[in-house]
Amino acid sequence: MCYRRRKTQEIIEELQLNDGCLKEIKDFLYSLEYLDGVRSGHIQPEDMVLMLSLNGAQLYAHKVSDCWIYIWIIFDIDPEF
C-alpha cells in the first residue's frame, strides 16, 4: 500500500532534477491534477487515492434497458501485483 507514496516521491525528485520537466507521462500519478493536489496538501502521503470509472450502454434499441459497468482503481497498490 506504499506504491503511490514511493512513486510520487520519485516523480517529485525527477521534476526537481529536470527543471520541472518529465521524460514521459506513464499514468495518473504523473498528471498535473494529481501533482497539484500533492503540492497543495490536499493529498497527503498517508491518504488512500481511489478512482471510479463508469460507463453505460443501452442494450436494445427499442427497450428501456441499460447496462452499467464500473471499476475502482486503487492507486496505492503496485500495478505489478
DSSP file (Angstrom, degrees, kcal/mol; ACC not computed):
  #  RESIDUE AA STRUCTURE BP1 BP2  ACC     N-H-->O    O-->H-N    N-H-->O    O-->H-N    TCO  KAPPA ALPHA  PHI   PSI    X-CA   Y-CA   Z-CA
    1    1 A M              0   0    0      0, 0.0     4,-0.2     0, 0.0    76,-0.1   0.000 360.0 360.0 360.0  13.5    0.0    0.0    0.0
    2    2 A C     >  +     0   0    0      1,-0.1     4,-2.5     2,-0.1     5,-0.2   0.320 360.0 102.2-108.3   6.2    3.0    2.3   -0.3
    3    3 A Y  H  > S+     0   0    0     73,-1.5     4,-3.1     1,-0.2     5,-0.3   0.932  82.2  46.9 -58.1 -50.0    3.3    2.3   -4.1
    4    4 A R  H  > S+     0   0    0      1,-0.2     4,-2.7     2,-0.2    -1,-0.2   0.912 113.2  48.9 -60.9 -43.8    1.7    5.8   -4.6
    5    5 A R  H  > S+     0   0    0     -4,-0.2     4,-1.8     2,-0.2    -1,-0.2   0.930 115.4  43.8 -61.5 -46.5    3.8    7.4   -1.9
    6    6 A R  H  X S+     0   0    0     -4,-2.5     4,-1.9     2,-0.2    -2,-0.2   0.923 115.9  46.8 -64.8 -46.2    7.0    5.9   -3.2
    7    7 A K  H  X S+     0   0    0     -4,-3.1     4,-2.4    -5,-0.2    -2,-0.2   0.885 109.3  54.5 -66.5 -39.2    6.2    6.7   -6.9
    8    8 A T  H  X S+     0   0    0     -4,-2.7     4,-2.5    -5,-0.3    -1,-0.2   0.914 107.6  50.4 -60.7 -43.1    5.1   10.3   -6.0
    9    9 A Q  H  X S+     0   0    0     -4,-1.8     4,-2.3     1,-0.2    -1,-0.2   0.903 110.1  50.3 -62.2 -41.2    8.5   10.9   -4.3
   10   10 A E  H  X S+     0   0    0     -4,-1.9     4,-2.2     2,-0.2    -2,-0.2   0.903 111.2  48.7 -62.3 -41.5   10.3    9.6   -7.4
   11   11 A I  H  X S+     0   0    0     -4,-2.4     4,-2.4     2,-0.2    -2,-0.2   0.916 110.9  49.6 -65.6 -43.9    8.3   11.9   -9.7
   12   12 A I  H  X S+     0   0    0     -4,-2.5     4,-2.1     1,-0.2    -2,-0.2   0.904 111.0  50.2 -62.9 -41.2    8.9   14.9   -7.5
   13   13 A E  H  X S+     0   0    0     -4,-2.3     4,-2.1     2,-0.2    -1,-0.2   0.905 110.1  50.3 -63.2 -41.4   12.7   14.2   -7.5
   14   14 A E  H  X S+     0   0    0     -4,-2.2     4,-1.7     1,-0.2     7,-0.3   0.907 109.8  50.9 -62.9 -41.5   12.6   13.8  -11.3
   15   15 A L  H  <>S+     0   0    0     -4,-2.4     5,-3.6     1,-0.2     6,-0.4   0.899 110.8  48.7 -62.0 -40.6   10.9   17.2  -11.6
   16   16 A Q  H ><5S+     0   0    0     -4,-2.1     3,-0.7     1,-0.2    -1,-0.2   0.875 113.4  46.6 -68.1 -37.3   13.4   18.8   -9.3
   17   17 A L  H 3<5S+     0   0    0     -4,-2.1    -1,-0.2     1,-0.2    -2,-0.2   0.776 116.1  44.6 -74.2 -26.9   16.4   17.4  -11.3
   18   18 A N  T ><5S-     0   0    0     -4,-1.7     3,-1.2     3,-0.2    -1,-0.2  -0.082 116.7-100.5-113.8  32.7   15.0   18.3  -14.7
   19   19 A D  T < 5S-     0   0    0     -3,-0.7    -3,-0.2     1,-0.3    -4,-0.1   0.849  86.0 -47.1  54.1  40.0   13.7   21.9  -14.2
   20   20 A G  T 3 <S+     0   0    0     -5,-3.6     2,-0.4     1,-0.3    -1,-0.3   0.618 111.8 120.5  82.3  13.0   10.1   20.8  -13.8
   21   21 A C    <   -     0   0    0     -3,-1.2     2,-0.4    -6,-0.4    -1,-0.3  -0.866  49.0-149.4-113.2 145.9   10.0   18.5  -16.8
   22   22 A L        -     0   0    0     -2,-0.4     3,-0.1     1,-0.1   -11,-0.0  -0.878  14.7-139.0-108.9 144.5    9.3   14.8  -17.0
   23   23 A K  S    S-     0   0    0     -2,-0.4     2,-0.3     1,-0.3    -1,-0.1   0.908  85.9  -8.0 -66.9 -41.6   10.7   12.5  -19.6
   24   24 A E        -     0   0    0     -3,-0.1     2,-0.7     6,-0.0    -1,-0.3  -0.991  62.3-126.1-153.2 155.0    7.4   10.7  -20.1
   25   25 A I        +     0   0    0     -2,-0.3     3,-0.1     1,-0.1     6,-0.0  -0.921  30.3 172.6-105.1 114.8    4.0   10.6  -18.5
   26   26 A K        -     0   0    0     -2,-0.7     2,-0.2     1,-0.2    -1,-0.1   0.821  54.9 -25.1 -96.6 -35.5    3.2    7.0  -17.6
   27   27 A D  S >  S-     0   0    0      1,-0.0     3,-1.8     0, 0.0     4,-0.2  -0.853  85.4 -56.7-160.4-167.0    0.0    7.1  -15.7
   28   28 A F  G >  S+     0   0    0      1,-0.3     3,-2.1    -2,-0.2     6,-0.3   0.808 119.7  67.1 -57.6 -34.5   -2.4    9.1  -13.5
   29   29 A L  G 3  S+     0   0    0      1,-0.3    -1,-0.3     5,-0.1   -18,-0.0   0.685  98.3  54.1 -64.7 -16.7    0.4    9.8  -10.8
   30   30 A Y  G <  S+     0   0    0     -3,-1.8    -1,-0.3     4,-0.1    -2,-0.2   0.448  86.1 115.0 -91.8  -3.2    2.2   11.9  -13.4
   31   31 A S  S <> S-     0   0    0     -3,-2.1     4,-2.4    -4,-0.2     5,-0.2  -0.324  72.2-127.8 -74.1 151.6   -0.8   14.1  -14.1
   32   32 A L  H  > S+     0   0    0      1,-0.2     4,-2.7     2,-0.2     5,-0.2   0.873 108.5  56.4 -63.1 -38.1   -0.9   17.8  -13.2
   33   33 A E  H  > S+     0   0    0      2,-0.2     4,-1.7     1,-0.2    -1,-0.2   0.927 111.3  42.3 -61.4 -45.8   -4.1   17.4  -11.3
   34   34 A Y  H  > S+     0   0    0     -6,-0.3     4,-1.9     2,-0.2    -2,-0.2   0.952 116.1  47.2 -66.3 -49.6   -2.7   14.8   -9.0
   35   35 A L  H  X S+     0   0    0     -4,-2.4     4,-2.6     1,-0.2    -2,-0.2   0.853 110.9  52.4 -63.8 -35.3    0.7   16.5   -8.5
   36   36 A D  H  X S+     0   0    0     -4,-2.7     4,-2.5     2,-0.2     6,-0.3   0.883 107.7  52.6 -65.2 -38.1   -1.1   19.8   -7.8
   37   37 A G  H  X>S+     0   0    0     -4,-1.7     6,-2.0    -5,-0.2     5,-1.1   0.878 111.3  46.3 -63.6 -37.8   -3.2   18.1   -5.2
   38   38 A V  H ><5S+     0   0    0     -4,-1.9     3,-0.7     4,-0.2    -2,-0.2   0.935 113.6  48.0 -68.5 -47.1    0.0   16.7   -3.6
   39   39 A R  H 3<5S+     0   0    0     -4,-2.6    -2,-0.2     1,-0.2    -1,-0.2   0.878 111.9  49.4 -62.5 -38.5    1.8   20.1   -3.7
   40   40 A S  H 3<5S-     0   0    0     -4,-2.5    -1,-0.2    -5,-0.2    -2,-0.2   0.641 113.6-117.0 -77.2 -13.5   -1.2   22.0   -2.2
   41   41 A G  T <<5S+     0   0    0     -3,-0.7    -3,-0.2    -4,-0.6    -4,-0.1   0.449  84.2 117.7  91.5   0.2   -1.5   19.5    0.6
   42   42 A H  S   <S+     0   0    0     -5,-1.1     2,-0.6    -6,-0.3    -4,-0.2   0.819  77.9  48.2 -68.3 -29.1   -5.0   18.2   -0.4
   43   43 A I  S    S-     0   0    0     -6,-2.0    -2,-0.2    -9,-0.1    -1,-0.2  -0.957  81.5-165.2-113.4 115.2   -3.5   14.7   -0.9
   44   44 A Q    >   -     0   0    0     -2,-0.6     3,-1.5     1,-0.1    -6,-0.0  -0.600  32.6-111.1 -96.7 158.2   -1.3   13.6    2.0
   45   45 A P  T 3  S+     0   0    0      0, 0.0   -40,-0.2     0, 0.0    -1,-0.1   0.828 118.7  50.6 -57.2 -32.6    1.3   10.8    2.0
   46   46 A E  T 3  S+     0   0    0      2,-0.1     2,-0.1   -41,-0.0    -3,-0.0   0.517  91.3 103.1 -86.7  -3.4   -0.9    8.7    4.4
   47   47 A D    <   -     0   0    0     -3,-1.5     2,-0.5     1,-0.0    -4,-0.0  -0.348  69.5-129.0 -73.1 156.8   -4.1    9.2    2.2
   48   48 A M        -     0   0    0     -2,-0.1     2,-0.6   -44,-0.0    -4,-0.1  -0.924  19.0-148.8-104.5 134.9   -5.5    6.5    0.0
   49   49 A V        +     0   0    0     -2,-0.5    26,-2.5    -6,-0.0    27,-0.4  -0.919  19.3 177.2-110.8 121.8   -6.3    7.6   -3.6
   50   50 A L  E     -A   74   0A   0     -2,-0.6     2,-0.4    24,-0.2    24,-0.2  -0.890  13.1-160.6-119.2 149.9   -9.1    5.9   -5.4
   51   51 A M  E     -A   73   0A   0     22,-2.0    22,-2.9    -2,-0.3     2,-0.5  -0.998   5.3-156.0-129.3 137.5  -10.6    6.5   -8.9
   52   52 A L  E     -A   72   0A   0     -2,-0.4     2,-0.5    20,-0.2    20,-0.2  -0.954   8.5-170.7-112.6 127.8  -14.0    5.4  -10.0
   53   53 A S  E     -A   71   0A   0     18,-2.3    18,-2.0    -2,-0.5     2,-0.3  -0.981   6.5-174.7-120.9 128.2  -14.7    4.9  -13.7
   54   54 A L  E     +A   70   0A   0     -2,-0.5     2,-0.3    16,-0.2    16,-0.2  -0.906   8.8 172.6-122.4 148.0  -18.2    4.4  -15.0
   55   55 A N  E     -A   69   0A   0     14,-2.1    14,-2.9    -2,-0.3     2,-0.3  -0.966   7.7-171.3-151.9 141.0  -19.6    3.5  -18.4
   56   56 A G  E     -A   68   0A   0     -2,-0.3     2,-0.3    12,-0.2    12,-0.2  -0.917   3.8-173.0-133.0 158.5  -23.1    2.6  -19.6
   57   57 A A  E     -A   67   0A   0     10,-2.2    10,-2.6    -2,-0.3     2,-0.5  -0.995  28.7-119.9-149.2 145.7  -24.8    1.4  -22.7
   58   58 A Q  E     -A   66   0A   0     -2,-0.3     8,-0.2     8,-0.2     3,-0.1  -0.776  23.7-156.4 -84.1 127.9  -28.4    0.8  -23.8
   59   59 A L  S    S+     0   0    0      6,-0.6     2,-0.4    -2,-0.5    -1,-0.1   0.861  72.2  29.7 -78.0 -37.0  -28.7   -2.9  -24.6
   60   60 A Y  S >  S-     0   0    0      5,-0.4     3,-0.7     3,-0.3     5,-0.3  -0.950  70.8-134.1-128.1 145.8  -31.7   -2.8  -27.1
   61   61 A A  T 3  S+     0   0    0     -2,-0.4    -1,-0.1     1,-0.2    -2,-0.0   0.864 104.0  28.6 -66.5 -37.4  -32.7    0.0  -29.4
   62   62 A H  T 3  S+     0   0    0      2,-0.0     2,-0.3     0, 0.0    -1,-0.2   0.115 106.7  81.6-116.8  22.4  -36.5   -0.1  -28.6
   63   63 A K  S <  S-     0   0    0     -3,-0.7     2,-1.6     2,-0.1    -3,-0.3  -0.920  80.1-117.2-124.0 152.6  -36.5   -1.3  -25.0
   64   64 A V  S    S+     0   0    0     -2,-0.3     2,-0.3    -5,-0.1    -3,-0.1  -0.692  71.4 117.3 -87.2  89.0  -36.0    0.5  -21.8
   65   65 A S        +     0   0    0     -2,-1.6    -6,-0.6    -5,-0.3    -5,-0.4  -0.992  33.1 172.6-150.6 149.9  -32.9   -1.3  -20.6
   66   66 A D  E     -A   58   0A   0     -2,-0.3     2,-0.4    -8,-0.2    -8,-0.2  -0.975  18.9-142.6-153.0 166.4  -29.3   -0.4  -19.9
   67   67 A C  E     -A   57   0A   0    -10,-2.6   -10,-2.2    -2,-0.3     2,-0.4  -0.999  12.5-164.0-136.1 134.2  -26.2   -1.8  -18.5
   68   68 A W  E     -A   56   0A   0     -2,-0.4     2,-0.4   -12,-0.2   -12,-0.2  -0.952   3.1-171.4-121.1 138.9  -23.6   -0.1  -16.4
   69   69 A I  E     +A   55   0A   0    -14,-2.9   -14,-2.1    -2,-0.4     2,-0.3  -0.974   8.8 179.6-125.3 143.7  -20.1   -1.2  -15.7
   70   70 A Y  E     -A   54   0A   0     -2,-0.4     2,-0.4   -16,-0.2   -16,-0.2  -0.968  11.1-163.2-141.2 158.0  -17.7    0.4  -13.2
   71   71 A I  E     -A   53   0A   0    -18,-2.0   -18,-2.3    -2,-0.3     2,-0.5  -0.996  10.6-147.7-142.9 136.6  -14.2   -0.1  -11.9
   72   72 A W  E     -A   52   0A   0     -2,-0.4     2,-0.5   -20,-0.2   -20,-0.2  -0.883  14.3-160.1 -99.3 133.5  -12.5    1.1   -8.8
   73   73 A I  E     -A   51   0A   0    -22,-2.9   -22,-2.0    -2,-0.5     2,-0.7  -0.972   3.4-157.4-117.1 123.7   -8.8    1.8   -9.2
   74   74 A I  E >   -A   50   0A   0     -2,-0.5     3,-1.0   -24,-0.2   -24,-0.2  -0.889   2.7-167.1-101.4 112.0   -6.6    1.9   -6.0
   75   75 A F  T 3  S+     0   0    0    -26,-2.5   -25,-0.1    -2,-0.7    -1,-0.1   0.534  78.6  70.6 -79.0  -6.0   -3.5    3.9   -6.8
   76   76 A D  T 3  S+     0   0    0    -27,-0.4   -73,-1.5   -73,-0.2     2,-0.5   0.565  83.8  81.1 -87.1  -8.3   -1.7    2.9   -3.6
   77   77 A I  S <  S-     0   0    0     -3,-1.0    -3,-0.0   -75,-0.1     0, 0.0  -0.849  90.5-111.4-101.8 132.7   -1.2   -0.7   -4.7
   78   78 A D    >   -     0   0    0     -2,-0.5     3,-1.9     1,-0.2    -2,-0.1  -0.399  19.7-138.5 -60.1 126.8    1.6   -1.5   -7.1
   79   79 A P  T 3  S+     0   0    0      0, 0.0    -1,-0.2     0, 0.0    -3,-0.0   0.644  97.6  72.1 -66.4 -12.3    0.2   -2.5  -10.5
   80   80 A E  T 3         0   0    0      1,-0.2    -2,-0.1     0, 0.0    -3,-0.0   0.661 360.0 360.0 -74.5 -15.0    2.8   -5.3  -10.8
   81   81 A F    <         0   0    0     -3,-1.9    -1,-0.2     0, 0.0    -3,-0.1   0.452 360.0 360.0 -89.3 360.0    0.8   -7.3   -8.1
